Amino acid sequence: MDYKTLREQDLEISSGAVEGAVNYVVAKRFDSGGMRWIRDRAEALLQLRCIEVNNDWDAFISYVRDKISRQTKAFEENFFLKSKSADPLPTYGIN
């Protein structure tokens, strides 16, 4: 790494900021004594945690409401949030 150029561009050259973000987003919710996680459920919970941290609840609720409305119209019946399998959560264009 060209540290001099990175410093001149005022760019972060340490992992401290990333480690702090991981601790804030992930460890605060997932890393308590005795917890065990199934990968799919942990992924869904992590996405919800990111929605919380980014204050995106309104956008998320709108997404869910719109999806339920579309499914209700498509099947011409009431749609219930309970299901046996989880649908993928929105990525907002982030992979």
N, CA, C and O atoms as a GROMACS GRO file, in nm:
protein
  380
    1MET      N    1   0.084  -0.119   0.000
    1MET     CA    2   0.000   0.000   0.000
    1MET      C    3   0.088   0.125   0.000
    1MET      O    4   0.192   0.129   0.065
    2ASP      N    5   0.045   0.223  -0.072
    2ASP     CA    6   0.117   0.350  -0.078
    2ASP      C    7   0.058   0.442   0.029
    2ASP      O    8  -0.030   0.524   0.002
    3TYR      N    9   0.110   0.427   0.152
    3TYR     CA   10   0.056   0.500   0.267
    3TYR      C   11   0.063   0.651   0.249
    3TYR      O   12  -0.030   0.722   0.288
    4LYS      N   13   0.171   0.700   0.191
    4LYS     CA   14   0.186   0.844   0.174
    4LYS      C   15   0.073   0.900   0.089
    4LYS      O   16   0.010   1.000   0.125
    5THR      N   17   0.047   0.837  -0.025
    5THR     CA   18  -0.061   0.883  -0.113
    5THR      C   19  -0.197   0.870  -0.046
    5THR      O   20  -0.281   0.959  -0.059
    6LEU      N   21  -0.218   0.762   0.024
    6LEU     CA   22  -0.346   0.743   0.094
    6LEU      C   23  -0.366   0.850   0.200
    6LEU      O   24  -0.476   0.903   0.215
    7ARG      N   25  -0.262   0.882   0.274
    7ARG     CA   26  -0.272   0.988   0.376
    7ARG      C   27  -0.298   1.124   0.312
    7ARG      O   28  -0.376   1.204   0.364
    8GLU      N   29  -0.232   1.150   0.198
    8GLU     CA   30  -0.254   1.277   0.128
    8GLU      C   31  -0.399   1.290   0.081
    8GLU      O   32  -0.452   1.401   0.074
    9GLN      N   33  -0.462   1.177   0.049
    9GLN     CA   34  -0.602   1.177   0.005
    9GLN      C   35  -0.697   1.169   0.124
    9GLN      O   36  -0.819   1.160   0.105
   10ASP      N   37  -0.643   1.172   0.245
   10ASP     CA   38  -0.721   1.165   0.369
   10ASP      C   39  -0.809   1.040   0.373
   10ASP      O   40  -0.924   1.045   0.415
   11LEU      N   41  -0.752   0.928   0.327
   11LEU     CA   42  -0.824   0.801   0.326
   11LEU      C   43  -0.787   0.718   0.449
   11LEU      O   44  -0.677   0.729   0.503
   12GLU      N   45  -0.880   0.636   0.491
   12GLU     CA   46  -0.859   0.548   0.606
   12GLU      C   47  -0.761   0.438   0.567
   12GLU      O   48  -0.780   0.371   0.465
   13ILE      N   49  -0.658   0.417   0.647
   13ILE     CA   50  -0.560   0.314   0.615
   13ILE      C   51  -0.553   0.206   0.722
   13ILE      O   52  -0.468   0.117   0.716
   14SER      N   53  -0.639   0.215   0.819
   14SER     CA   54  -0.639   0.112   0.923
   14SER      C   55  -0.772   0.039   0.921
   14SER      O   56  -0.868   0.083   0.857
   15SER      N   57  -0.779  -0.071   0.992
   15SER     CA   58  -0.902  -0.150   0.995
   15SER      C   59  -0.990  -0.113   1.114
   15SER      O   60  -1.096  -0.173   1.134
   16GLY      N   61  -0.949  -0.016   1.193
   16GLY     CA   62  -1.022   0.020   1.313
   16GLY      C   63  -1.166   0.062   1.287
   16GLY      O   64  -1.257   0.021   1.361
   17ALA      N   65  -1.188   0.141   1.183
   17ALA     CA   66  -1.324   0.186   1.152
   17ALA      C   67  -1.412   0.069   1.112
   17ALA      O   68  -1.528   0.061   1.153
   18VAL      N   69  -1.358  -0.022   1.034
   18VAL     CA   70  -1.434  -0.139   0.991
   18VAL      C   71  -1.463  -0.229   1.110
   18VAL      O   72  -1.575  -0.277   1.127
   19GLU      N   73  -1.363  -0.252   1.192
   19GLU     CA   74  -1.384  -0.336   1.311
   19GLU      C   75  -1.486  -0.274   1.405
   19GLU      O   76  -1.566  -0.346   1.464
   20GLY      N   77  -1.485  -0.143   1.419
   20GLY     CA   78  -1.583  -0.075   1.502
   20GLY      C   79  -1.724  -0.091   1.446
   20GLY      O   80  -1.819  -0.114   1.521
   21ALA      N   81  -1.737  -0.080   1.314
   21ALA     CA   82  -1.868  -0.096   1.250
   21ALA      C   83  -1.919  -0.239   1.267
   21ALA      O   84  -2.038  -0.260   1.294
   22VAL      N   85  -1.831  -0.335   1.251
   22VAL     CA   86  -1.872  -0.476   1.269
   22VAL      C   87  -1.917  -0.498   1.413
   22VAL      O   88  -2.017  -0.565   1.436
   23ASN      N   89  -1.844  -0.443   1.507
   23ASN     CA   90  -1.882  -0.457   1.647
   23ASN      C   91  -2.018  -0.394   1.672
   23ASN      O   92  -2.102  -0.452   1.741
   24TYR      N   93  -2.040  -0.275   1.617
   24TYR     CA   94  -2.166  -0.204   1.640
   24TYR      C   95  -2.284  -0.273   1.575
   24TYR      O   96  -2.389  -0.288   1.637
   25VAL      N   97  -2.267  -0.317   1.450
   25VAL     CA   98  -2.379  -0.376   1.376
   25VAL      C   99  -2.400  -0.522   1.413
   25VAL      O  100  -2.513  -0.564   1.436
   26VAL      N  101  -2.294  -0.599   1.419
   26VAL     CA  102  -2.307  -0.743   1.435
   26VAL      C  103  -2.296  -0.787   1.580
   26VAL      O  104  -2.389  -0.848   1.634
   27ALA      N  105  -2.186  -0.757   1.644
   27ALA     CA  106  -2.158  -0.812   1.776
   27ALA      C  107  -2.260  -0.769   1.882
   27ALA      O  108  -2.291  -0.847   1.972
   28LYS      N  109  -2.311  -0.648   1.872
   28LYS     CA  110  -2.408  -0.602   1.972
   28LYS      C  111  -2.532  -0.690   1.974
   28LYS      O  112  -2.596  -0.703   2.078
   29ARG      N  113  -2.567  -0.749   1.862
   29ARG     CA  114  -2.688  -0.829   1.855
   29ARG      C  115  -2.661  -0.980   1.854
   29ARG      O  116  -2.742  -1.057   1.905
   30PHE      N  117  -2.551  -1.021   1.797
   30PHE     CA  118  -2.528  -1.163   1.772
   30PHE      C  119  -2.432  -1.231   1.870
   30PHE      O  120  -2.429  -1.353   1.879
   31ASP      N  121  -2.356  -1.154   1.945
   31ASP     CA  122  -2.246  -1.212   2.019
   31ASP      C  123  -2.271  -1.210   2.170
   31ASP      O  124  -2.195  -1.150   2.246
   32SER      N  125  -2.378  -1.274   2.212
   32SER     CA  126  -2.406  -1.285   2.355
   32SER      C  127  -2.385  -1.430   2.398
   32SER      O  128  -2.394  -1.522   2.316
   33GLY      N  129  -2.358  -1.448   2.523
   33GLY     CA  130  -2.330  -1.582   2.574
   33GLY      C  131  -2.441  -1.681   2.546
   33GLY      O  132  -2.559  -1.651   2.567
   34GLY      N  133  -2.405  -1.798   2.500
   34GLY     CA  134  -2.500  -1.906   2.478
   34GLY      C  135  -2.578  -1.899   2.348
   34GLY      O  136  -2.657  -1.989   2.320
   35MET      N  137  -2.559  -1.795   2.269
   35MET     CA  138  -2.634  -1.782   2.144
   35MET      C  139  -2.578  -1.875   2.038
   35MET      O  140  -2.456  -1.892   2.024
   36ARG      N  141  -2.668  -1.934   1.964
   36ARG     CA  142  -2.633  -2.017   1.848
   36ARG      C  143  -2.720  -1.972   1.733
   36ARG      O  144  -2.839  -1.943   1.752
   37TRP      N  145  -2.663  -1.964   1.614
   37TRP     CA  146  -2.736  -1.911   1.501
   37TRP      C  147  -2.735  -2.008   1.384
   37TRP      O  148  -2.634  -2.070   1.352
   38ILE      N  149  -2.851  -2.020   1.320
   38ILE     CA  150  -2.864  -2.089   1.193
   38ILE      C  151  -2.833  -1.984   1.086
   38ILE      O  152  -2.886  -1.873   1.093
   39ARG      N  153  -2.751  -2.016   0.991
   39ARG     CA  154  -2.703  -1.918   0.893
   39ARG      C  155  -2.814  -1.836   0.829
   39ARG      O  156  -2.805  -1.713   0.826
   40ASP      N  157  -2.920  -1.900   0.779
   40ASP     CA  158  -3.027  -1.826   0.711
   40ASP      C  159  -3.097  -1.730   0.805
   40ASP      O  160  -3.130  -1.617   0.767
   41ARG      N  161  -3.121  -1.773   0.926
   41ARG     CA  162  -3.187  -1.685   1.022
   41ARG      C  163  -3.096  -1.572   1.067
   41ARG      O  164  -3.141  -1.459   1.086
   42ALA      N  165  -2.970  -1.601   1.083
   42ALA     CA  166  -2.874  -1.497   1.120
   42ALA      C  167  -2.864  -1.394   1.008
   42ALA      O  168  -2.856  -1.274   1.036
   43GLU      N  169  -2.864  -1.437   0.883
   43GLU     CA  170  -2.858  -1.345   0.769
   43GLU      C  171  -2.980  -1.253   0.769
   43GLU      O  172  -2.966  -1.132   0.750
   44ALA      N  173  -3.098  -1.309   0.789
   44ALA     CA  174  -3.220  -1.227   0.792
   44ALA      C  175  -3.214  -1.127   0.908
   44ALA      O  176  -3.250  -1.011   0.890
   45LEU      N  177  -3.171  -1.171   1.024
   45LEU     CA  178  -3.162  -1.082   1.139
   45LEU      C  179  -3.056  -0.974   1.117
   45LEU      O  180  -3.075  -0.860   1.159
   46LEU      N  181  -2.947  -1.009   1.052
   46LEU     CA  182  -2.844  -0.910   1.022
   46LEU      C  183  -2.898  -0.803   0.927
   46LEU      O  184  -2.869  -0.685   0.944
   47GLN      N  185  -2.976  -0.844   0.829
   47GLN     CA  186  -3.035  -0.746   0.738
   47GLN      C  187  -3.132  -0.654   0.812
   47GLN      O  188  -3.136  -0.534   0.787
   48LEU      N  189  -3.210  -0.711   0.904
   48LEU     CA  190  -3.299  -0.628   0.984
   48LEU      C  191  -3.219  -0.532   1.074
   48LEU      O  192  -3.258  -0.417   1.092
   49ARG      N  193  -3.109  -0.580   1.127
   49ARG     CA  194  -3.023  -0.495   1.210
   49ARG      C  195  -2.968  -0.379   1.128
   49ARG      O  196  -2.961  -0.266   1.177
   50CYS      N  197  -2.929  -0.405   1.004
   50CYS     CA  198  -2.880  -0.298   0.917
   50CYS      C  199  -2.990  -0.198   0.885
   50CYS      O  200  -2.965  -0.078   0.878
   51ILE      N  201  -3.112  -0.247   0.864
   51ILE     CA  202  -3.225  -0.158   0.843
   51ILE      C  203  -3.242  -0.067   0.964
   51ILE      O  204  -3.265   0.053   0.950
   52GLU      N  205  -3.230  -0.124   1.083
   52GLU     CA  206  -3.241  -0.046   1.208
   52GLU      C  207  -3.129   0.057   1.219
   52GLU      O  208  -3.156   0.174   1.247
   53VAL      N  209  -3.006   0.016   1.198
   53VAL     CA  210  -2.892   0.105   1.214
   53VAL      C  211  -2.899   0.221   1.114
   53VAL      O  212  -2.859   0.333   1.146
   54ASN      N  213  -2.950   0.194   0.994
   54ASN     CA  214  -2.958   0.297   0.890
   54ASN      C  215  -3.089   0.375   0.892
   54ASN      O  216  -3.114   0.458   0.804
   55ASN      N  217  -3.174   0.349   0.991
   55ASN     CA  218  -3.304   0.417   1.002
   55ASN      C  219  -3.387   0.403   0.876
   55ASN      O  220  -3.447   0.500   0.829
   56ASP      N  221  -3.391   0.281   0.820
   56ASP     CA  222  -3.466   0.255   0.697
   56ASP      C  223  -3.598   0.183   0.721
   56ASP      O  224  -3.652   0.122   0.629
   57TRP      N  225  -3.650   0.188   0.843
   57TRP     CA  226  -3.773   0.114   0.872
   57TRP      C  227  -3.890   0.157   0.785
   57TRP      O  228  -3.967   0.072   0.740
   58ASP      N  229  -3.904   0.287   0.761
   58ASP     CA  230  -4.016   0.333   0.678
   58ASP      C  231  -4.009   0.274   0.537
   58ASP      O  232  -4.110   0.228   0.484
   59ALA      N  233  -3.891   0.275   0.478
   59ALA     CA  234  -3.874   0.218   0.344
   59ALA      C  235  -3.900   0.067   0.347
   59ALA      O  236  -3.961   0.013   0.254
   60PHE      N  237  -3.854  -0.001   0.451
   60PHE     CA  238  -3.873  -0.145   0.461
   60PHE      C  239  -4.021  -0.179   0.477
   60PHE      O  240  -4.071  -0.271   0.412
   61ILE      N  241  -4.091  -0.106   0.563
   61ILE     CA  242  -4.234  -0.131   0.584
   61ILE      C  243  -4.311  -0.104   0.455
   61ILE      O  244  -4.404  -0.177   0.423
   62SER      N  245  -4.274   0.001   0.382
   62SER     CA  246  -4.339   0.029   0.253
   62SER      C  247  -4.316  -0.086   0.155
   62SER      O  248  -4.408  -0.127   0.083
   63TYR      N  249  -4.195  -0.138   0.153
   63TYR     CA  250  -4.163  -0.253   0.067
   63TYR      C  251  -4.252  -0.372   0.102
   63TYR      O  252  -4.310  -0.434   0.013
   64VAL      N  253  -4.262  -0.405   0.230
   64VAL     CA  254  -4.342  -0.519   0.273
   64VAL      C  255  -4.490  -0.496   0.239
   64VAL      O  256  -4.556  -0.586   0.188
   65ARG      N  257  -4.540  -0.376   0.267
   65ARG     CA  258  -4.680  -0.344   0.238
   65ARG      C  259  -4.710  -0.357   0.089
   65ARG      O  260  -4.811  -0.415   0.050
   66ASP      N  261  -4.621  -0.303   0.004
   66ASP     CA  262  -4.639  -0.313  -0.140
   66ASP      C  263  -4.635  -0.457  -0.189
   66ASP      O  264  -4.713  -0.496  -0.275
   67LYS      N  265  -4.545  -0.535  -0.133
   67LYS     CA  266  -4.534  -0.676  -0.173
   67LYS      C  267  -4.660  -0.753  -0.136
   67LYS      O  268  -4.710  -0.833  -0.215
   68ILE      N  269  -4.710  -0.730  -0.017
   68ILE     CA  270  -4.833  -0.797   0.026
   68ILE      C  271  -4.950  -0.755  -0.063
   68ILE      O  272  -5.032  -0.838  -0.101
   69SER      N  273  -4.956  -0.628  -0.095
   69SER     CA  274  -5.063  -0.579  -0.182
   69SER      C  275  -5.057  -0.645  -0.319
   69SER      O  276  -5.160  -0.686  -0.372
   70ARG      N  277  -4.937  -0.655  -0.377
   70ARG     CA  278  -4.922  -0.721  -0.508
   70ARG      C  279  -4.963  -0.868  -0.501
   70ARG      O  280  -5.031  -0.918  -0.590
   71GLN      N  281  -4.921  -0.937  -0.396
   71GLN     CA  282  -4.954  -1.079  -0.383
   71GLN      C  283  -5.103  -1.099  -0.362
   71GLN      O  284  -5.161  -1.195  -0.413
   72THR      N  285  -5.164  -1.011  -0.286
   72THR     CA  286  -5.308  -1.021  -0.263
   72THR      C  287  -5.383  -1.006  -0.394
   72THR      O  288  -5.476  -1.081  -0.421
   73LYS      N  289  -5.343  -0.910  -0.475
   73LYS     CA  290  -5.408  -0.888  -0.605
   73LYS      C  291  -5.382  -1.005  -0.700
   73LYS      O  292  -5.472  -1.047  -0.772
   74ALA      N  293  -5.260  -1.057  -0.699
   74ALA     CA  294  -5.224  -1.167  -0.790
   74ALA      C  295  -5.303  -1.294  -0.760
   74ALA      O  296  -5.345  -1.363  -0.852
   75PHE      N  297  -5.322  -1.324  -0.633
   75PHE     CA  298  -5.389  -1.448  -0.595
   75PHE      C  299  -5.536  -1.427  -0.564
   75PHE      O  300  -5.608  -1.523  -0.538
   76GLU      N  301  -5.581  -1.301  -0.567
   76GLU     CA  302  -5.720  -1.266  -0.537
   76GLU      C  303  -5.766  -1.326  -0.405
   76GLU      O  304  -5.879  -1.376  -0.394
   77GLU      N  305  -5.680  -1.321  -0.308
   77GLU     CA  306  -5.714  -1.369  -0.175
   77GLU      C  307  -5.627  -1.297  -0.074
   77GLU      O  308  -5.526  -1.236  -0.110
   78ASN      N  309  -5.664  -1.303   0.050
   78ASN     CA  310  -5.585  -1.240   0.154
   78ASN      C  311  -5.451  -1.311   0.167
   78ASN      O  312  -5.442  -1.434   0.159
   79PHE      N  313  -5.350  -1.233   0.186
   79PHE     CA  314  -5.216  -1.287   0.202
   79PHE      C  315  -5.174  -1.270   0.347
   79PHE      O  316  -5.192  -1.163   0.404
   80PHE      N  317  -5.120  -1.374   0.405
   80PHE     CA  318  -5.078  -1.370   0.544
   80PHE      C  319  -4.926  -1.362   0.551
   80PHE      O  320  -4.856  -1.419   0.468
   81LEU      N  321  -4.876  -1.292   0.650
   81LEU     CA  322  -4.732  -1.279   0.666
   81LEU      C  323  -4.666  -1.410   0.709
   81LEU      O  324  -4.548  -1.430   0.684
   82LYS      N  325  -4.742  -1.497   0.773
   82LYS     CA  326  -4.684  -1.625   0.813
   82LYS      C  327  -4.654  -1.709   0.690
   82LYS      O  328  -4.735  -1.716   0.597
   83SER      N  329  -4.540  -1.770   0.690
   83SER     CA  330  -4.505  -1.861   0.582
   83SER      C  331  -4.406  -1.963   0.634
   83SER      O  332  -4.344  -1.945   0.740
   84LYS      N  333  -4.391  -2.070   0.559
   84LYS     CA  334  -4.300  -2.176   0.602
   84LYS      C  335  -4.157  -2.149   0.558
   84LYS      O  336  -4.064  -2.210   0.610
   85SER      N  337  -4.139  -2.059   0.463
   85SER     CA  338  -4.004  -2.025   0.419
   85SER      C  339  -3.991  -1.874   0.407
   85SER      O  340  -4.087  -1.805   0.374
   86ALA      N  341  -3.873  -1.825   0.435
   86ALA     CA  342  -3.849  -1.681   0.432
   86ALA      C  343  -3.822  -1.634   0.290
   86ALA      O  344  -3.746  -1.697   0.216
   87ASP      N  345  -3.884  -1.523   0.253
   87ASP     CA  346  -3.851  -1.458   0.125
   87ASP      C  347  -3.725  -1.377   0.145
   87ASP      O  348  -3.696  -1.334   0.257
   88PRO      N  349  -3.650  -1.356   0.038
   88PRO     CA  350  -3.530  -1.273   0.053
   88PRO      C  351  -3.570  -1.130   0.087
   88PRO      O  352  -3.669  -1.077   0.036
   89LEU      N  353  -3.491  -1.067   0.173
   89LEU     CA  354  -3.514  -0.929   0.210
   89LEU      C  355  -3.460  -0.838   0.101
   89LEU      O  356  -3.373  -0.879   0.025
   90PRO      N  357  -3.511  -0.715   0.093
   90PRO     CA  358  -3.462  -0.624  -0.012
   90PRO      C  359  -3.317  -0.587   0.012
   90PRO      O  360  -3.272  -0.575   0.126
   91THR      N  361  -3.244  -0.570  -0.097
   91THR     CA  362  -3.103  -0.533  -0.086
   91THR      C  363  -3.081  -0.386  -0.114
   91THR      O  364  -2.971  -0.335  -0.093
   92TYR      N  365  -3.184  -0.317  -0.162
   92TYR     CA  366  -3.173  -0.175  -0.198
   92TYR      C  367  -3.057  -0.154  -0.296
   92TYR      O  368  -2.988  -0.053  -0.290
   93GLY      N  369  -3.036  -0.249  -0.385
   93GLY     CA  370  -2.933  -0.237  -0.487
   93GLY      C  371  -2.793  -0.270  -0.440
   93GLY      O  372  -2.697  -0.257  -0.517
   94ILE      N  373  -2.779  -0.312  -0.314
   94ILE     CA  374  -2.647  -0.347  -0.260
   94ILE      C  375  -2.635  -0.498  -0.261
   94ILE      O  376  -2.723  -0.567  -0.210
   95ASN      N  377  -2.530  -0.550  -0.317
   95ASN     CA  378  -2.511  -0.696  -0.322
   95ASN      C  379  -2.422  -0.743  -0.212
   95ASN      O  380  -2.396  -0.863  -0.201
   0.00000   0.00000   0.00000
